[in-house]
Amino acid sequence: MTPNNAPGAETEEPLQAPRKVIGGLLMGLANLVPGISGGTMLLSAGVYPAFINGIAEVATLRFRLRTLLSLGLIVGSAALAIGLFAGVVKNLVVDHRWAMYSVFIGLTLGGVPLIWRLLKPATKAAWAGCAAGFAVMALMATIQPGASDPGAGPNYVVLFVAGLAGASAMILPGVSGGYLLLILGQYLTILGAIDQAKTAMLAAGGPQWELVIAAFGVLIPVGLGVVAGVVGVSNLIRLLLRRFEKATLGVLLGLLLGAVLGLWPFQQGVPPRAGDVLKGRVLTEVEAAQIEPDDYPLERYSPQGWQVGASLALALAGFGITQGIARLGARKAAG
């Protein structure tokens, strides 16, 4: 599956700025929401081929004005959407976790038919890859991110890896970078840093540079990871799809199916108390009070009957959204 025969690929058409802006905005929103793939959004807008072909050109140091303008419109629109809505999505996840996770489950499962259509007919290699991908996600689902150490600074290595993971969602339809960030325990951290940088820059009394610098301490390693991922991981994935297409698509299918295991909706953040052990250290009352709600360890609870019904309805709604977007992309590709 090379850039020229990727899902939705078609003959390169003249630059259509509105379509690329819309595709970029959708990709930006997708990167904020676990379960939706940025690649799927670009596919639905009909600009997926232009995006990955543009990346391929830039990665080989070919800089054509038309290509740079095309990538600039898509990436710039995505960055605008992320900056505007990061805080809103973060607050919704913290304050209404069970509802948001229910939607995320539906959005995630909605990507399964898309990958399955690319995978058919399934081979033994595809089923083996699916089992491997599912096992990886099942293992990751057992690793629940706990509260961060209030005295510790950003973990630059983890943030860089998070950027690499997020970059994969820009390349492959059906892969959610937001979910990978959630599993790595960096989802709320990154969204919070984006919102903090925006708020500090637009403060009424002028930019609050101390807060801006603190936010960029998180965002810079993530950004470096994204750049490395787009250039390196994207080329690796294209190579794997070209040489081992069935097995690679099988892994992607397994990742999607296994992703649901880590999105159990009925869990809530529990404020740590003095005497709790965090990273091998007993928290004092002051240290426990310094931990932000974003970083509270999660604890499962028994839902009420109405919550179960609402959760199923929200999951079905999320599934329908992803399916609708995928069908829109299929109609545009066919036209």
N, C-alpha and C positions, 0 to 999 in steps of 0.2 A: 504494500500500500504506500506508494511513493506520493509526494506532494501533488503530482498531476493526476493521480487516480484515487485520491483520498475521498472519503465520504463527501458527496456534494460537489466534487470537483467538476469544473466545466471550463470551457474556453474563456480565457481572460477577457473581460469586458472593460469598456472605458470606465475611468474612475467615477464612481457614484458616491459623492460625499454623504448624502443623507443616509444611505444604507449602511455605510461604514460607521457613521456616528451612532446609529441605532444599534448596530452589532456590538460596538465597543461599550455602549452603555449597558447592554444586556450582559456582556461578559463581565463587566465590573460588578454588577449586582450579583451575578452567579458566584463570583469569587468570595462574596460575603456570606453566601448561604450554603451550608453543608448539604450535599445531595444534588446540587445542580452543577453541571459542568460548563465551564466557560467555552470549551470547544463546541458543545451542543448549542449554545447561544449563537456563536458565530455561524454555525451550520444553519440555524433557523433563519438568520438574517441574510444568508446567501453570500457571506464574505469569508467563509472558512478557507477556501483555496487561496484567495488573495493574501490572507494572513500568513499561512504556513509557507507559501511560496516566497513571500516577502522576507520571512525569517531566514529561509534557506539562502536567499541572495545576500542578505546582510552578513550572515554567518560566514560566507565565503568572501567577504570584503568587497562585494559588488554593491555600489551605492548609486542607484538610479533615482533621479528626482521623483519620478512617478511612484516608485516603490516606497521611498521614504515618506512621501505625502500620505500614501495609503496606510502605512503602519502608524504614522503619526496621528491620523484621525481615529483609528481604532484604539490604540494604546492611550491616547489623550482622553478620549471619551470614557474609557474604562477607569482611568485614574480619577476622573471627575466624579463618576458614580461612587467609587470607593470612598473618596473623601467626603462626599455629601451624606452618605447613608451608613457609614461604619458605626457611628455612635448609636443610631436608631436600632440597628440589628443587634448590636452588643447588648443594649438594655433589654430588648425583647427576650433574648436568650437567658439573661440573668434573672429577669422578673417573671417570665412565663416559660420556664424551661420545658415543662411537659408538653405544652401546646406546640412550641417551636420544634421540639424533637419529633413530635408526631408528624408535622409537616415535612421535616427532613427525611423521615423514613419513606414517606410516599414519593418525594422527589427523587430519592436514591433508587428505589425500586422502579421508578418510571424510566430510568436509563437502561434497565435490563433488556427490554425488547429491542432497543436500538443496537446494542452490542450483539444480541442474538441474531438479528438480521444480517449483520456483517459476518457473523461466525458460520452460519449455515452453508453447507452441511457440516455438522460437527464431526471431528475425527477423534481418535484416541488421544492424540497430542492435545487437542482442545480440552477434552475432559480432564486430562492430567493437569493441564495448566489451571483449569477452573478449580480443581481440588486444592492445588497449591495456593492459589490466590485466596480462596475461602479460609484455608488454614492460617494464612498470615493475618488476615483480618480478625479471625477468632482469637488468635494470640494477642493481637494488639488491643482487642476489646477487654481483655483481662487486666490491662495496664491502665488503671484509672489515674489521671493526673491529680496529684494532691495539691494542697496549698503551697504557695511559694514561700521561701524563707524571707521574712521581712527585712533581714539585714543583708541579703544577697543582691548583687546587681544582675543585669541581664546575662543569660547564658548565650553567648554569641554563637557557639557551635550549633546549639539546638535551633536558634533563630535562623542561621544560615541553612540548615537542613530543612527547616520549615519553608523557607523561600524556594528551595529546590522542589519540595513536594507541591507547593502551590503552582509552580511553573508547569507541572505536568498537566494541570487542568486546562491550560491555555492551548495545549496541543491536541489532546485526545478527547473526542466526544464521549461522554459517559463517565468520565473520571472527575470526581469532585475534589478540588484542592482544598475547599473549606472543610470538608470532612477529615482530610488528612491532617490539617492544622488542628482540628478538634482532638483527634487521637493523640497528636504530639503534645497536647496541652498548651498550645500557643495561640489558639483561635481568639480567645477573649483578650489575651495580652496584646496581640497585633492590632485588633480592632480598637482596643482602648488607646493604644499609642497613636493610631491614625486620628482618632477623635480628639485626643489631647493636643496633638500638633495643630490641628485645624482651629480648635478653640483658643489656644494660646496665641496663634498668629493673628486671630481676629478679635482679640480682647479689646474692650472699649478704651482702655488707657494706653493702648499701644501693645505691640508684641511682647509677650512674657518669655524672654529668651531662655531663661533657666528651664522652663517647662518644655519649650521647643527642643532644646538640646537633649533633655532627658528622653523625649519621645523619639528623636532621631537615633538615640543610642539603641533603640529596638529596631527602628525601621531600616537603618543602613545595612546591618547584616542580612536582614530579610531581603532587601532589594538586591544585594550582591548575589544572594542565593537564587533569586528569580532570574537575574541575568544569566548566571551560570547554567541554570536549569533550561532556560529557553534555548540557549546556544548548544549546550552539551547534551542534556537529557533528551531534548526533542530530536536531535540527530540520532541518538542511540535508539529511541523508540521507533523512529522511521526505519532504521536498519533492521531491528527485530521484526517489525511488521512486514518488511520486504522479504526477509529470509525465513522467518518462523511465524507466519501470519496467524495460522490457526492456534498454535500454542500461546502466542501473545494475546490474542483476543480472548482465549480461554481464561488466561490469568485475569484480564480485565473484568470478565464476567464474574469470576470468583470473588474479586475484590468488591464488586458492587453488591453481590448477595451477602457477603460476609460483613459489609459495612453496617448493615442493619443491627448486627449484634451489639455494636457499641453505641447505639442510639436508643436504648431503652428509655422511654419517656418519663417514667414515674420515678424520678430521682430528683433530689434537691440539695442545694448547698447547705452545709451545716457549719455554723460559726465555731471555730476552734476555741477552746477554753484554756485557762491557765492549768498547767499540768499535763496537757496533751503533748505527745511526742511528735516532733516535726524534724525530718532529716536527722534523726538520731539525737535530737536535743529537746529537752523539756522546756516548753514555752512558759515564759513569765506572763503575768497579766497584761503588762504593757505590750509585749511582743504579740500576744494573741489579738489584742485590740487593733494592732497595726495592719493585720491581714485584710485585704480588700475582699468584698463579696465575690468578685470575679474568681478569686483563688480559693474559695471555700472547698474543702473536700466534699465529694458527692456521696449521698446515702440514698438507697432505694427505700420506697415506702409503698404501702398498700393503697391503691387508688380507690376512690368512690365510684359507684356504678356509672354516674353521669360522666365522669372523667374518661372511663373506658370507652363509652359510646362516642364521646366527642373526639377522643384520640383516633378512633377508627375513621371517623368522618374526615378529620383533618388529613390523615394519611391518604385516604382516597382522593381528596382534593389535590394534594401534592402530586400524587401519581398522575392525575388528570392533567395537571399543568405541564409536567414534563412530556407526557404523551402528545399534548396539543402542540407544544413547541417542536417536537421531533417531526410530527406530521406536516407542520408548516414548512420545516426545512426540506422534507422529502418532496413536497409539491413544488417548492422553488427550484430544487435540483432537477426535478423531472421537466420543468418548464424551461 
